[in-house]
Each structure stands twice: as structure tokens, then as C-alpha cells.
Amino acid sequence: MKKVLLASTALLLTAGFASAQSIELSGDANAGLKYDEDGNADGDELTVHNEINMTIAGSGSTDTGLTFGAFLTIDETDGLDDAEVFVSGVFGTVTVGRIDHATDSLGIADIGFDGIGLDDHAEQYKNATAGGPDILYSYSAAGLTFSASAEIEGDESYAVAVEYAAQGFSGGIGYITDNNEDDFGGLGIGSNETITIVAGYAQGPLSINGMYSDWNGGAAPSGQGYGVDVSYDVAGATITAAYSNAQDVSAGAGLGDSYGIGFAVPLGGGLTVAGGIGAIQRDVAAGTTASADSRTVADLGLTMSF
């Protein structure tokens, strides 16, 4: 993230936030070609895709050791988005706003410059049927990270996760429960929960990660998702292969096996060329127990960070 000194902007921001000690502007973007055997709404299999995201972050600190701040994202689709406010200290960090569940970081890698959706099948259960949480607490020490989130409004979901990383090994476990108040594909499932376990190892140019989710659908049938990704760095490029599977009942994504392979080559200065191709199971309606046929999906393009 690069700090950008904008005299006029800084004056405006500090006028409204006199206590802010720093204002940072960062961003990322991508552009490239995407292929989907099923085509888009207009029937086009090959499409041009681009995304732009800019993040404005302000932070400060107190004499007593507290750190505080806020940030928001601006993108070409949703405009102002992901507004968050946080306070951090020896007790950990409390974040309020449009945040992710404590279990959201548990998963496997996708491939491609924009992601072809290879991870969606294995990860469809990890947040149960919960919507977006309102508050997140996290604490990290000696390679161990504890997180807890809550959705106070709406479905009233609660999640906890513990992750650990040391000497090339990583692992984590998460639990989420959701008091579902919507129809969810006609299932009327009510309260439901998911337990997710992840593990990984990295040594030199090789890394491998795996995950398993067990979703208890409450009044509905349950589902399981699992997947693995393997990456290898060679000649300045990273080659990644991934596999995912979901079975029993769908939570809105596909069932069965999905797999693919991709690459990423950093060109320097925050610019990377990346692409991937895979056989992805077609999405099926929530509550479906039969898988659909797979389709070929691919992409090739550039990612940028600044």
C-alpha cells in the first residue's frame, strides 16, 4: 500500500477528521478475457472483463496506546462500499461495518486473474446460510489468531475461528451458526451450522492447502465440501492446481468434482499476468441433491496493485 500525499485532499480530510494521523490511498484493478462454455446473458462465451477498486484509509493513535481508523472502498459497480471502523489495542481489534465472518478466511485458492470459481463448491458451506456480520473481534499472538463475529440484525449469526501458522505449517478450525429467517431455496431450514477445518504446509517453492466443511442444514439435509490446492514456484512463475468437491445437498453452488490449473507471473511494480482453465460443475438451486454437468471456464489477463 503506498501513501499518497494530496495537499488539497488532505486539507479536506483533516478538516473533518482532525485526529487522523495518516490518510492512505491504495487500489487494485484487473483486465482481461474470460471464457465460459455456458455464455453470459447475451449468449457470449468470450467476454472482456475489468474491475477497479480504490481504498481510502485513515488511521490514528492515542497517547494510551489505542489505534483507531476507518476505511472504505470505491469500485466501478457498487460505488462506495465496504465501509469499516476499527479500534485496536492490547486487547485485540474490534471492527464494525461491512465485514466478513470469522470463518470466511478458511478456504482454498482459486485460479486465474479474476478467479474462475473453482473454490466456490468446496467453500459454499463454510459460512452456513448467514448474511453479513455487523461486528468482528480478532486477537493475534505468537502465530495464533482468534476471531469472532456476529450478525446482530437479520438472521442473528455467530462465528468463531482459530488459526495458527508457524515454521511452514498452518491450520485452523471455525464454527458458525445461523438462525436463518428466509426461505433459502424453499428449504425453510431455520437454524443451521457449519464446522470447517483447514490445514496447509509450505516449504521452499512448494505449498499445499486443504479444507473440509461439514454443514448441518437443520431441518434440511446436510452437505459436505472439501478441496485442495497445490502451488509451485518455478522460473519466476507460480503454477497452481486446485480441486474441490461438494456432496449431498447444495447450498446454492454446484455439486460433484471441479478442478483446474492456472499460473501467475509477476512483472514487477505491482503488475501480474495470470490465467487459468478448469472444469467447473454448473451451479444448482439450493436444496438440490443431484449434480449438473461440468462446463469449461477459463480466463487470461492482468492484475494491478498500487
Stockholm file with secondary structure:
# STOCKHOLM 1.0

chainA/1-306         MKKVLLASTALLLTAGFASAQSIELSGDANAGLKYDEDGNADGDELTVHNEINMTIAGSGSTDTGLTFGAFLTIDETDGLDDAEVFVSGVFGTVTVGRIDHATDSLGIADIGFDGIGLDDHAEQYKNATAGGPDILYSYSAAGLTFSASAEIEGDESYAVAVEYAAQGFSGGIGYITDNNEDDFGGLGIGSNETITIVAGYAQGPLSINGMYSDWNGGAAPSGQGYGVDVSYDVAGATITAAYSNAQDVSAGAGLGDSYGIGFAVPLGGGLTVAGGIGAIQRDVAAGTTASADSRTVADLGLTMSF
#=GR chainA/1-306 SS CCCCCCHHHHHHHHHHCTTCCEEEEEEEEEEEEEEETTCCTTSCSEEEEEEEEEEEEEEEECTTSCEEEEEEEEETTTEEEEEEEEEEETTEEEEEESCCCTTTTCSCCCCTTTTCSTTHHHHTTTTTTCCCCSEEEEEEETTEEEEEEECCSTTCEEEEEEEEEETTEEEEEEEEEEECCSCTTTTCCCEEEEEEEEEEEEETTEEEEEEEEEEECTTSCCEEEEEEEEEEEETTEEEEEEEEEEESSCSSSCCEEEEEEEEEEEEETTEEEEEEEEEEECCCCTTCCSCCCEEEEEEEEEEEEC
#=GC SS_cons         CCCCCCHHHHHHHHHHCTTCCEEEEEEEEEEEEEEETTCCTTSCSEEEEEEEEEEEEEEEECTTSCEEEEEEEEETTTEEEEEEEEEEETTEEEEEESCCCTTTTCSCCCCTTTTCSTTHHHHTTTTTTCCCCSEEEEEEETTEEEEEEECCSTTCEEEEEEEEEETTEEEEEEEEEEECCSCTTTTCCCEEEEEEEEEEEEETTEEEEEEEEEEECTTSCCEEEEEEEEEEEETTEEEEEEEEEEESSCSSSCCEEEEEEEEEEEEETTEEEEEEEEEEECCCCTTCCSCCCEEEEEEEEEEEEC
//
